[in-house]
Amino acid sequence: MPELLAGLLTEHLGQLHTPQTLRLIRARLLRVPLEEPEHALLMQQATAANLSMEDYARGLIRTVLHGHS
């Protein structure tokens, strides 16, 4: 149900929403140390995608995980 609600909001509002960002399910935190150039690139790409760095990084991780399953 949380995934359905997040998907409907994403479609209706035209902005990415996830169950975690809506705080509908408990998220597990993950810290990834980045070098300054990596951090700057991540920030630049997230800004271009109109996403927070956390949402952009989460999307990258999901893309990699689903691509290798």
mmCIF file of the N, C-alpha and C atoms, coordinates in Angstrom:
data_MODEL
# 
_entry.id   MODEL 
# 
loop_
_atom_site.group_PDB 
_atom_site.id 
_atom_site.type_symbol 
_atom_site.label_atom_id 
_atom_site.label_alt_id 
_atom_site.label_comp_id 
_atom_site.label_asym_id 
_atom_site.label_entity_id 
_atom_site.label_seq_id 
_atom_site.pdbx_PDB_ins_code 
_atom_site.Cartn_x 
_atom_site.Cartn_y 
_atom_site.Cartn_z 
_atom_site.occupancy 
_atom_site.B_iso_or_equiv 
_atom_site.pdbx_formal_charge 
_atom_site.auth_seq_id 
_atom_site.auth_comp_id 
_atom_site.auth_asym_id 
_atom_site.auth_atom_id 
_atom_site.pdbx_PDB_model_num 
ATOM 1   N N  . MET A 1 1  ? 0.803  -1.191  0.000   1.00 0.00 ? 1  MET A N  1 
ATOM 2   C CA . MET A 1 1  ? 0.000  0.000   0.000   1.00 0.00 ? 1  MET A CA 1 
ATOM 3   C C  . MET A 1 1  ? 0.856  1.269   0.000   1.00 0.00 ? 1  MET A C  1 
ATOM 4   N N  . PRO A 1 2  ? 1.937  1.338   0.796   1.00 0.00 ? 2  PRO A N  1 
ATOM 5   C CA . PRO A 1 2  ? 2.770  2.548   0.758   1.00 0.00 ? 2  PRO A CA 1 
ATOM 6   C C  . PRO A 1 2  ? 3.348  2.821   -0.626  1.00 0.00 ? 2  PRO A C  1 
ATOM 7   N N  . GLU A 1 3  ? 3.736  1.750   -1.350  1.00 0.00 ? 3  GLU A N  1 
ATOM 8   C CA . GLU A 1 3  ? 4.293  1.930   -2.688  1.00 0.00 ? 3  GLU A CA 1 
ATOM 9   C C  . GLU A 1 3  ? 3.240  2.480   -3.647  1.00 0.00 ? 3  GLU A C  1 
ATOM 10  N N  . LEU A 1 4  ? 2.012  2.008   -3.519  1.00 0.00 ? 4  LEU A N  1 
ATOM 11  C CA . LEU A 1 4  ? 0.927  2.484   -4.372  1.00 0.00 ? 4  LEU A CA 1 
ATOM 12  C C  . LEU A 1 4  ? 0.660  3.967   -4.128  1.00 0.00 ? 4  LEU A C  1 
ATOM 13  N N  . LEU A 1 5  ? 0.581  4.367   -2.866  1.00 0.00 ? 5  LEU A N  1 
ATOM 14  C CA . LEU A 1 5  ? 0.347  5.768   -2.537  1.00 0.00 ? 5  LEU A CA 1 
ATOM 15  C C  . LEU A 1 5  ? 1.479  6.649   -3.052  1.00 0.00 ? 5  LEU A C  1 
ATOM 16  N N  . ALA A 1 6  ? 2.717  6.216   -2.855  1.00 0.00 ? 6  ALA A N  1 
ATOM 17  C CA . ALA A 1 6  ? 3.864  6.990   -3.336  1.00 0.00 ? 6  ALA A CA 1 
ATOM 18  C C  . ALA A 1 6  ? 3.836  7.107   -4.858  1.00 0.00 ? 6  ALA A C  1 
ATOM 19  N N  . GLY A 1 7  ? 3.493  6.027   -5.540  1.00 0.00 ? 7  GLY A N  1 
ATOM 20  C CA . GLY A 1 7  ? 3.408  6.059   -6.998  1.00 0.00 ? 7  GLY A CA 1 
ATOM 21  C C  . GLY A 1 7  ? 2.326  6.997   -7.497  1.00 0.00 ? 7  GLY A C  1 
ATOM 22  N N  . LEU A 1 8  ? 1.179  6.974   -6.841  1.00 0.00 ? 8  LEU A N  1 
ATOM 23  C CA . LEU A 1 8  ? 0.085  7.867   -7.235  1.00 0.00 ? 8  LEU A CA 1 
ATOM 24  C C  . LEU A 1 8  ? 0.453  9.329   -7.017  1.00 0.00 ? 8  LEU A C  1 
ATOM 25  N N  . LEU A 1 9  ? 1.088  9.630   -5.890  1.00 0.00 ? 9  LEU A N  1 
ATOM 26  C CA . LEU A 1 9  ? 1.517  11.004  -5.633  1.00 0.00 ? 9  LEU A CA 1 
ATOM 27  C C  . LEU A 1 9  ? 2.580  11.445  -6.629  1.00 0.00 ? 9  LEU A C  1 
ATOM 28  N N  . THR A 1 10 ? 3.507  10.552  -6.947  1.00 0.00 ? 10 THR A N  1 
ATOM 29  C CA . THR A 1 10 ? 4.543  10.875  -7.924  1.00 0.00 ? 10 THR A CA 1 
ATOM 30  C C  . THR A 1 10 ? 3.911  11.220  -9.266  1.00 0.00 ? 10 THR A C  1 
ATOM 31  N N  . GLU A 1 11 ? 2.969  10.391  -9.697  1.00 0.00 ? 11 GLU A N  1 
ATOM 32  C CA . GLU A 1 11 ? 2.309  10.623  -10.987 1.00 0.00 ? 11 GLU A CA 1 
ATOM 33  C C  . GLU A 1 11 ? 1.470  11.900  -10.965 1.00 0.00 ? 11 GLU A C  1 
ATOM 34  N N  . HIS A 1 12 ? 0.718  12.094  -9.911  1.00 0.00 ? 12 HIS A N  1 
ATOM 35  C CA . HIS A 1 12 ? -0.195 13.242  -9.836  1.00 0.00 ? 12 HIS A CA 1 
ATOM 36  C C  . HIS A 1 12 ? 0.544  14.568  -9.688  1.00 0.00 ? 12 HIS A C  1 
ATOM 37  N N  . LEU A 1 13 ? 1.599  14.585  -8.872  1.00 0.00 ? 13 LEU A N  1 
ATOM 38  C CA . LEU A 1 13 ? 2.308  15.832  -8.597  1.00 0.00 ? 13 LEU A CA 1 
ATOM 39  C C  . LEU A 1 13 ? 3.504  16.062  -9.512  1.00 0.00 ? 13 LEU A C  1 
ATOM 40  N N  . GLY A 1 14 ? 3.918  15.026  -10.245 1.00 0.00 ? 14 GLY A N  1 
ATOM 41  C CA . GLY A 1 14 ? 5.060  15.170  -11.136 1.00 0.00 ? 14 GLY A CA 1 
ATOM 42  C C  . GLY A 1 14 ? 6.376  15.315  -10.401 1.00 0.00 ? 14 GLY A C  1 
ATOM 43  N N  . GLN A 1 15 ? 6.430  14.827  -9.179  1.00 0.00 ? 15 GLN A N  1 
ATOM 44  C CA . GLN A 1 15 ? 7.650  14.885  -8.373  1.00 0.00 ? 15 GLN A CA 1 
ATOM 45  C C  . GLN A 1 15 ? 7.796  13.539  -7.679  1.00 0.00 ? 15 GLN A C  1 
ATOM 46  N N  . LEU A 1 16 ? 9.018  13.021  -7.645  1.00 0.00 ? 16 LEU A N  1 
ATOM 47  C CA . LEU A 1 16 ? 9.256  11.702  -7.076  1.00 0.00 ? 16 LEU A CA 1 
ATOM 48  C C  . LEU A 1 16 ? 8.917  11.662  -5.596  1.00 0.00 ? 16 LEU A C  1 
ATOM 49  N N  . HIS A 1 17 ? 8.087  10.703  -5.231  1.00 0.00 ? 17 HIS A N  1 
ATOM 50  C CA . HIS A 1 17 ? 7.775  10.426  -3.831  1.00 0.00 ? 17 HIS A CA 1 
ATOM 51  C C  . HIS A 1 17 ? 7.994  8.943   -3.607  1.00 0.00 ? 17 HIS A C  1 
ATOM 52  N N  . THR A 1 18 ? 8.563  8.606   -2.463  1.00 0.00 ? 18 THR A N  1 
ATOM 53  C CA . THR A 1 18 ? 8.757  7.216   -2.084  1.00 0.00 ? 18 THR A CA 1 
ATOM 54  C C  . THR A 1 18 ? 8.096  6.998   -0.728  1.00 0.00 ? 18 THR A C  1 
ATOM 55  N N  . PRO A 1 19 ? 7.829  5.742   -0.379  1.00 0.00 ? 19 PRO A N  1 
ATOM 56  C CA . PRO A 1 19 ? 7.283  5.494   0.956   1.00 0.00 ? 19 PRO A CA 1 
ATOM 57  C C  . PRO A 1 19 ? 8.181  6.058   2.064   1.00 0.00 ? 19 PRO A C  1 
ATOM 58  N N  . GLN A 1 20 ? 9.498  6.025   1.825   1.00 0.00 ? 20 GLN A N  1 
ATOM 59  C CA . GLN A 1 20 ? 10.420 6.553   2.829   1.00 0.00 ? 20 GLN A CA 1 
ATOM 60  C C  . GLN A 1 20 ? 10.306 8.064   2.947   1.00 0.00 ? 20 GLN A C  1 
ATOM 61  N N  . THR A 1 21 ? 10.252 8.779   1.818   1.00 0.00 ? 21 THR A N  1 
ATOM 62  C CA . THR A 1 21 ? 10.170 10.236  1.890   1.00 0.00 ? 21 THR A CA 1 
ATOM 63  C C  . THR A 1 21 ? 8.831  10.683  2.450   1.00 0.00 ? 21 THR A C  1 
ATOM 64  N N  . LEU A 1 22 ? 7.812  9.871   2.276   1.00 0.00 ? 22 LEU A N  1 
ATOM 65  C CA . LEU A 1 22 ? 6.511  10.176  2.865   1.00 0.00 ? 22 LEU A CA 1 
ATOM 66  C C  . LEU A 1 22 ? 6.422  9.676   4.306   1.00 0.00 ? 22 LEU A C  1 
ATOM 67  N N  . ARG A 1 23 ? 7.482  9.018   4.743   1.00 0.00 ? 23 ARG A N  1 
ATOM 68  C CA . ARG A 1 23 ? 7.566  8.455   6.098   1.00 0.00 ? 23 ARG A CA 1 
ATOM 69  C C  . ARG A 1 23 ? 6.437  7.458   6.383   1.00 0.00 ? 23 ARG A C  1 
ATOM 70  N N  . LEU A 1 24 ? 6.124  6.662   5.359   1.00 0.00 ? 24 LEU A N  1 
ATOM 71  C CA . LEU A 1 24 ? 5.099  5.639   5.511   1.00 0.00 ? 24 LEU A CA 1 
ATOM 72  C C  . LEU A 1 24 ? 5.685  4.318   5.991   1.00 0.00 ? 24 LEU A C  1 
ATOM 73  N N  . ILE A 1 25 ? 6.965  4.127   5.743   1.00 0.00 ? 25 ILE A N  1 
ATOM 74  C CA . ILE A 1 25 ? 7.648  2.928   6.232   1.00 0.00 ? 25 ILE A CA 1 
ATOM 75  C C  . ILE A 1 25 ? 8.986  3.348   6.810   1.00 0.00 ? 25 ILE A C  1 
ATOM 76  N N  . ARG A 1 26 ? 9.503  2.523   7.660   1.00 0.00 ? 26 ARG A N  1 
ATOM 77  C CA . ARG A 1 26 ? 10.778 2.822   8.294   1.00 0.00 ? 26 ARG A CA 1 
ATOM 78  C C  . ARG A 1 26 ? 11.915 2.622   7.293   1.00 0.00 ? 26 ARG A C  1 
ATOM 79  N N  . ALA A 1 27 ? 12.747 3.624   7.188   1.00 0.00 ? 27 ALA A N  1 
ATOM 80  C CA . ALA A 1 27 ? 13.903 3.549   6.289   1.00 0.00 ? 27 ALA A CA 1 
ATOM 81  C C  . ALA A 1 27 ? 15.132 3.130   7.086   1.00 0.00 ? 27 ALA A C  1 
ATOM 82  N N  . ARG A 1 28 ? 16.025 2.465   6.432   1.00 0.00 ? 28 ARG A N  1 
ATOM 83  C CA . ARG A 1 28 ? 17.307 2.116   7.042   1.00 0.00 ? 28 ARG A CA 1 
ATOM 84  C C  . ARG A 1 28 ? 18.340 3.085   6.508   1.00 0.00 ? 28 ARG A C  1 
ATOM 85  N N  . LEU A 1 29 ? 19.061 3.689   7.420   1.00 0.00 ? 29 LEU A N  1 
ATOM 86  C CA . LEU A 1 29 ? 20.060 4.676   7.021   1.00 0.00 ? 29 LEU A CA 1 
ATOM 87  C C  . LEU A 1 29 ? 21.345 3.996   6.587   1.00 0.00 ? 29 LEU A C  1 
ATOM 88  N N  . LEU A 1 30 ? 21.984 4.577   5.602   1.00 0.00 ? 30 LEU A N  1 
ATOM 89  C CA . LEU A 1 30 ? 23.245 4.080   5.074   1.00 0.00 ? 30 LEU A CA 1 
ATOM 90  C C  . LEU A 1 30 ? 24.151 5.277   4.860   1.00 0.00 ? 30 LEU A C  1 
ATOM 91  N N  . ARG A 1 31 ? 25.323 5.236   5.413   1.00 0.00 ? 31 ARG A N  1 
ATOM 92  C CA . ARG A 1 31 ? 26.291 6.322   5.217   1.00 0.00 ? 31 ARG A CA 1 
ATOM 93  C C  . ARG A 1 31 ? 27.361 5.861   4.237   1.00 0.00 ? 31 ARG A C  1 
ATOM 94  N N  . VAL A 1 32 ? 27.597 6.698   3.250   1.00 0.00 ? 32 VAL A N  1 
ATOM 95  C CA . VAL A 1 32 ? 28.606 6.399   2.241   1.00 0.00 ? 32 VAL A CA 1 
ATOM 96  C C  . VAL A 1 32 ? 29.575 7.572   2.193   1.00 0.00 ? 32 VAL A C  1 
ATOM 97  N N  . PRO A 1 33 ? 30.805 7.381   2.680   1.00 0.00 ? 33 PRO A N  1 
ATOM 98  C CA . PRO A 1 33 ? 31.775 8.478   2.621   1.00 0.00 ? 33 PRO A CA 1 
ATOM 99  C C  . PRO A 1 33 ? 32.167 8.768   1.171   1.00 0.00 ? 33 PRO A C  1 
ATOM 100 N N  . LEU A 1 34 ? 32.140 10.043  0.806   1.00 0.00 ? 34 LEU A N  1 
ATOM 101 C CA . LEU A 1 34 ? 32.499 10.462  -0.545  1.00 0.00 ? 34 LEU A CA 1 
ATOM 102 C C  . LEU A 1 34 ? 33.668 11.431  -0.493  1.00 0.00 ? 34 LEU A C  1 
ATOM 103 N N  . GLU A 1 35 ? 34.494 11.363  -1.510  1.00 0.00 ? 35 GLU A N  1 
ATOM 104 C CA . GLU A 1 35 ? 35.531 12.377  -1.681  1.00 0.00 ? 35 GLU A CA 1 
ATOM 105 C C  . GLU A 1 35 ? 34.837 13.663  -2.125  1.00 0.00 ? 35 GLU A C  1 
ATOM 106 N N  . GLU A 1 36 ? 35.478 14.795  -1.929  1.00 0.00 ? 36 GLU A N  1 
ATOM 107 C CA . GLU A 1 36 ? 34.868 16.084  -2.268  1.00 0.00 ? 36 GLU A CA 1 
ATOM 108 C C  . GLU A 1 36 ? 34.422 16.160  -3.731  1.00 0.00 ? 36 GLU A C  1 
ATOM 109 N N  . PRO A 1 37 ? 35.240 15.702  -4.706  1.00 0.00 ? 37 PRO A N  1 
ATOM 110 C CA . PRO A 1 37 ? 34.773 15.751  -6.104  1.00 0.00 ? 37 PRO A CA 1 
ATOM 111 C C  . PRO A 1 37 ? 33.528 14.881  -6.339  1.00 0.00 ? 37 PRO A C  1 
ATOM 112 N N  . GLU A 1 38 ? 33.464 13.732  -5.671  1.00 0.00 ? 38 GLU A N  1 
ATOM 113 C CA . GLU A 1 38 ? 32.295 12.860  -5.809  1.00 0.00 ? 38 GLU A CA 1 
ATOM 114 C C  . GLU A 1 38 ? 31.050 13.535  -5.222  1.00 0.00 ? 38 GLU A C  1 
ATOM 115 N N  . HIS A 1 39 ? 31.223 14.163  -4.069  1.00 0.00 ? 39 HIS A N  1 
ATOM 116 C CA . HIS A 1 39 ? 30.113 14.865  -3.425  1.00 0.00 ? 39 HIS A CA 1 
ATOM 117 C C  . HIS A 1 39 ? 29.608 15.999  -4.319  1.00 0.00 ? 39 HIS A C  1 
ATOM 118 N N  . ALA A 1 40 ? 30.532 16.754  -4.889  1.00 0.00 ? 40 ALA A N  1 
ATOM 119 C CA . ALA A 1 40 ? 30.158 17.870  -5.767  1.00 0.00 ? 40 ALA A CA 1 
ATOM 120 C C  . ALA A 1 40 ? 29.413 17.364  -7.000  1.00 0.00 ? 40 ALA A C  1 
ATOM 121 N N  . LEU A 1 41 ? 29.885 16.267  -7.585  1.00 0.00 ? 41 LEU A N  1 
ATOM 122 C CA . LEU A 1 41 ? 29.227 15.695  -8.765  1.00 0.00 ? 41 LEU A CA 1 
ATOM 123 C C  . LEU A 1 41 ? 27.834 15.181  -8.417  1.00 0.00 ? 41 LEU A C  1 
ATOM 124 N N  . LEU A 1 42 ? 27.716 14.511  -7.278  1.00 0.00 ? 42 LEU A N  1 
ATOM 125 C CA . LEU A 1 42 ? 26.413 14.024  -6.841  1.00 0.00 ? 42 LEU A CA 1 
ATOM 126 C C  . LEU A 1 42 ? 25.443 15.183  -6.635  1.00 0.00 ? 42 LEU A C  1 
ATOM 127 N N  . MET A 1 43 ? 25.914 16.248  -6.008  1.00 0.00 ? 43 MET A N  1 
ATOM 128 C CA . MET A 1 43 ? 25.072 17.414  -5.773  1.00 0.00 ? 43 MET A CA 1 
ATOM 129 C C  . MET A 1 43 ? 24.649 18.051  -7.099  1.00 0.00 ? 43 MET A C  1 
ATOM 130 N N  . GLN A 1 44 ? 25.584 18.147  -8.040  1.00 0.00 ? 44 GLN A N  1 
ATOM 131 C CA . GLN A 1 44 ? 25.288 18.739  -9.349  1.00 0.00 ? 44 GLN A CA 1 
ATOM 132 C C  . GLN A 1 44 ? 24.238 17.915  -10.093 1.00 0.00 ? 44 GLN A C  1 
ATOM 133 N N  . GLN A 1 45 ? 24.403 16.605  -10.094 1.00 0.00 ? 45 GLN A N  1 
ATOM 134 C CA . GLN A 1 45 ? 23.463 15.743  -10.815 1.00 0.00 ? 45 GLN A CA 1 
ATOM 135 C C  . GLN A 1 45 ? 22.097 15.710  -10.143 1.00 0.00 ? 45 GLN A C  1 
ATOM 136 N N  . ALA A 1 46 ? 22.068 15.708  -8.822  1.00 0.00 ? 46 ALA A N  1 
ATOM 137 C CA . ALA A 1 46 ? 20.793 15.729  -8.101  1.00 0.00 ? 46 ALA A CA 1 
ATOM 138 C C  . ALA A 1 46 ? 20.050 17.030  -8.372  1.00 0.00 ? 46 ALA A C  1 
ATOM 139 N N  . THR A 1 47 ? 20.774 18.134  -8.380  1.00 0.00 ? 47 THR A N  1 
ATOM 140 C CA . THR A 1 47 ? 20.159 19.433  -8.657  1.00 0.00 ? 47 THR A CA 1 
ATOM 141 C C  . THR A 1 47 ? 19.591 19.459  -10.070 1.00 0.00 ? 47 THR A C  1 
ATOM 142 N N  . ALA A 1 48 ? 20.342 18.927  -11.028 1.00 0.00 ? 48 ALA A N  1 
ATOM 143 C CA . ALA A 1 48 ? 19.865 18.886  -12.416 1.00 0.00 ? 48 ALA A CA 1 
ATOM 144 C C  . ALA A 1 48 ? 18.610 18.021  -12.545 1.00 0.00 ? 48 ALA A C  1 
ATOM 145 N N  . ALA A 1 49 ? 18.508 16.987  -11.709 1.00 0.00 ? 49 ALA A N  1 
ATOM 146 C CA . ALA A 1 49 ? 17.340 16.101  -11.737 1.00 0.00 ? 49 ALA A CA 1 
ATOM 147 C C  . ALA A 1 49 ? 16.203 16.628  -10.858 1.00 0.00 ? 49 ALA A C  1 
ATOM 148 N N  . ASN A 1 50 ? 16.432 17.771  -10.216 1.00 0.00 ? 50 ASN A N  1 
ATOM 149 C CA . ASN A 1 50 ? 15.441 18.383  -9.321  1.00 0.00 ? 50 ASN A CA 1 
ATOM 150 C C  . ASN A 1 50 ? 15.069 17.449  -8.173  1.00 0.00 ? 50 ASN A C  1 
ATOM 151 N N  . LEU A 1 51 ? 16.091 16.787  -7.608  1.00 0.00 ? 51 LEU A N  1 
ATOM 152 C CA . LEU A 1 51 ? 15.910 15.871  -6.485  1.00 0.00 ? 51 LEU A CA 1 
ATOM 153 C C  . LEU A 1 51 ? 16.866 16.252  -5.370  1.00 0.00 ? 51 LEU A C  1 
ATOM 154 N N  . SER A 1 52 ? 16.529 15.833  -4.166  1.00 0.00 ? 52 SER A N  1 
ATOM 155 C CA . SER A 1 52 ? 17.490 15.984  -3.075  1.00 0.00 ? 52 SER A CA 1 
ATOM 156 C C  . SER A 1 52 ? 18.633 15.008  -3.332  1.00 0.00 ? 52 SER A C  1 
ATOM 157 N N  . MET A 1 53 ? 19.775 15.279  -2.742  1.00 0.00 ? 53 MET A N  1 
ATOM 158 C CA . MET A 1 53 ? 20.911 14.365  -2.920  1.00 0.00 ? 53 MET A CA 1 
ATOM 159 C C  . MET A 1 53 ? 20.561 12.976  -2.409  1.00 0.00 ? 53 MET A C  1 
ATOM 160 N N  . GLU A 1 54 ? 19.823 12.906  -1.304  1.00 0.00 ? 54 GLU A N  1 
ATOM 161 C CA . GLU A 1 54 ? 19.446 11.616  -0.735  1.00 0.00 ? 54 GLU A CA 1 
ATOM 162 C C  . GLU A 1 54 ? 18.552 10.830  -1.694  1.00 0.00 ? 54 GLU A C  1 
ATOM 163 N N  . ASP A 1 55 ? 17.558 11.502  -2.268  1.00 0.00 ? 55 ASP A N  1 
ATOM 164 C CA . ASP A 1 55 ? 16.665 10.818  -3.206  1.00 0.00 ? 55 ASP A CA 1 
ATOM 165 C C  . ASP A 1 55 ? 17.403 10.393  -4.471  1.00 0.00 ? 55 ASP A C  1 
ATOM 166 N N  . TYR A 1 56 ? 18.300 11.246  -4.948  1.00 0.00 ? 56 TYR A N  1 
ATOM 167 C CA . TYR A 1 56 ? 19.068 10.914  -6.148  1.00 0.00 ? 56 TYR A CA 1 
ATOM 168 C C  . TYR A 1 56 ? 19.979 9.711   -5.877  1.00 0.00 ? 56 TYR A C  1 
ATOM 169 N N  . ALA A 1 57 ? 20.681 9.735   -4.742  1.00 0.00 ? 57 ALA A N  1 
ATOM 170 C CA . ALA A 1 57 ? 21.572 8.624   -4.387  1.00 0.00 ? 57 ALA A CA 1 
ATOM 171 C C  . ALA A 1 57 ? 20.770 7.339   -4.195  1.00 0.00 ? 57 ALA A C  1 
ATOM 172 N N  . ARG A 1 58 ? 19.612 7.442   -3.562  1.00 0.00 ? 58 ARG A N  1 
ATOM 173 C CA . ARG A 1 58 ? 18.754 6.273   -3.367  1.00 0.00 ? 58 ARG A CA 1 
ATOM 174 C C  . ARG A 1 58 ? 18.353 5.690   -4.723  1.00 0.00 ? 58 ARG A C  1 
ATOM 175 N N  . GLY A 1 59 ? 18.018 6.548   -5.669  1.00 0.00 ? 59 GLY A N  1 
ATOM 176 C CA . GLY A 1 59 ? 17.665 6.084   -7.009  1.00 0.00 ? 59 GLY A CA 1 
ATOM 177 C C  . GLY A 1 59 ? 18.825 5.401   -7.710  1.00 0.00 ? 59 GLY A C  1 
ATOM 178 N N  . LEU A 1 60 ? 20.032 5.960   -7.557  1.00 0.00 ? 60 LEU A N  1 
ATOM 179 C CA . LEU A 1 60 ? 21.217 5.333   -8.153  1.00 0.00 ? 60 LEU A CA 1 
ATOM 180 C C  . LEU A 1 60 ? 21.451 3.944   -7.574  1.00 0.00 ? 60 LEU A C  1 
ATOM 181 N N  . ILE A 1 61 ? 21.350 3.835   -6.258  1.00 0.00 ? 61 ILE A N  1 
ATOM 182 C CA . ILE A 1 61 ? 21.569 2.542   -5.602  1.00 0.00 ? 61 ILE A CA 1 
ATOM 183 C C  . ILE A 1 61 ? 20.522 1.535   -6.067  1.00 0.00 ? 61 ILE A C  1 
ATOM 184 N N  . ARG A 1 62 ? 19.273 1.949   -6.126  1.00 0.00 ? 62 ARG A N  1 
ATOM 185 C CA . ARG A 1 62 ? 18.216 1.035   -6.580  1.00 0.00 ? 62 ARG A CA 1 
ATOM 186 C C  . ARG A 1 62 ? 18.440 0.598   -8.021  1.00 0.00 ? 62 ARG A C  1 
ATOM 187 N N  . THR A 1 63 ? 18.864 1.526   -8.875  1.00 0.00 ? 63 THR A N  1 
ATOM 188 C CA . THR A 1 63 ? 19.129 1.192   -10.272 1.00 0.00 ? 63 THR A CA 1 
ATOM 189 C C  . THR A 1 63 ? 20.210 0.126   -10.372 1.00 0.00 ? 63 THR A C  1 
ATOM 190 N N  . VAL A 1 64 ? 21.272 0.295   -9.618  1.00 0.00 ? 64 VAL A N  1 
ATOM 191 C CA . VAL A 1 64 ? 22.367 -0.678  -9.635  1.00 0.00 ? 64 VAL A CA 1 
ATOM 192 C C  . VAL A 1 64 ? 21.902 -2.019  -9.083  1.00 0.00 ? 64 VAL A C  1 
ATOM 193 N N  . LEU A 1 65 ? 21.182 -1.996  -7.974  1.00 0.00 ? 65 LEU A N  1 
ATOM 194 C CA . LEU A 1 65 ? 20.733 -3.248  -7.364  1.00 0.00 ? 65 LEU A CA 1 
ATOM 195 C C  . LEU A 1 65 ? 19.763 -4.001  -8.267  1.00 0.00 ? 65 LEU A C  1 
ATOM 196 N N  . HIS A 1 66 ? 18.842 -3.304  -8.880  1.00 0.00 ? 66 HIS A N  1 
ATOM 197 C CA . HIS A 1 66 ? 17.870 -3.972  -9.751  1.00 0.00 ? 66 HIS A CA 1 
ATOM 198 C C  . HIS A 1 66 ? 18.507 -4.417  -11.060 1.00 0.00 ? 66 HIS A C  1 
ATOM 199 N N  . GLY A 1 67 ? 19.567 -3.748  -11.474 1.00 0.00 ? 67 GLY A N  1 
ATOM 200 C CA . GLY A 1 67 ? 20.265 -4.133  -12.690 1.00 0.00 ? 67 GLY A CA 1 
ATOM 201 C C  . GLY A 1 67 ? 21.117 -5.377  -12.525 1.00 0.00 ? 67 GLY A C  1 
ATOM 202 N N  . HIS A 1 68 ? 21.411 -5.725  -11.268 1.00 0.00 ? 68 HIS A N  1 
ATOM 203 C CA . HIS A 1 68 ? 22.273 -6.875  -11.001 1.00 0.00 ? 68 HIS A CA 1 
ATOM 204 C C  . HIS A 1 68 ? 21.541 -7.991  -10.277 1.00 0.00 ? 68 HIS A C  1 
ATOM 205 N N  . SER A 1 69 ? 20.223 -7.986  -10.332 1.00 0.00 ? 69 SER A N  1 
ATOM 206 C CA . SER A 1 69 ? 19.488 -9.039  -9.616  1.00 0.00 ? 69 SER A CA 1 
ATOM 207 C C  . SER A 1 69 ? 19.153 -10.204 -10.508 1.00 0.00 ? 69 SER A C  1 
# 
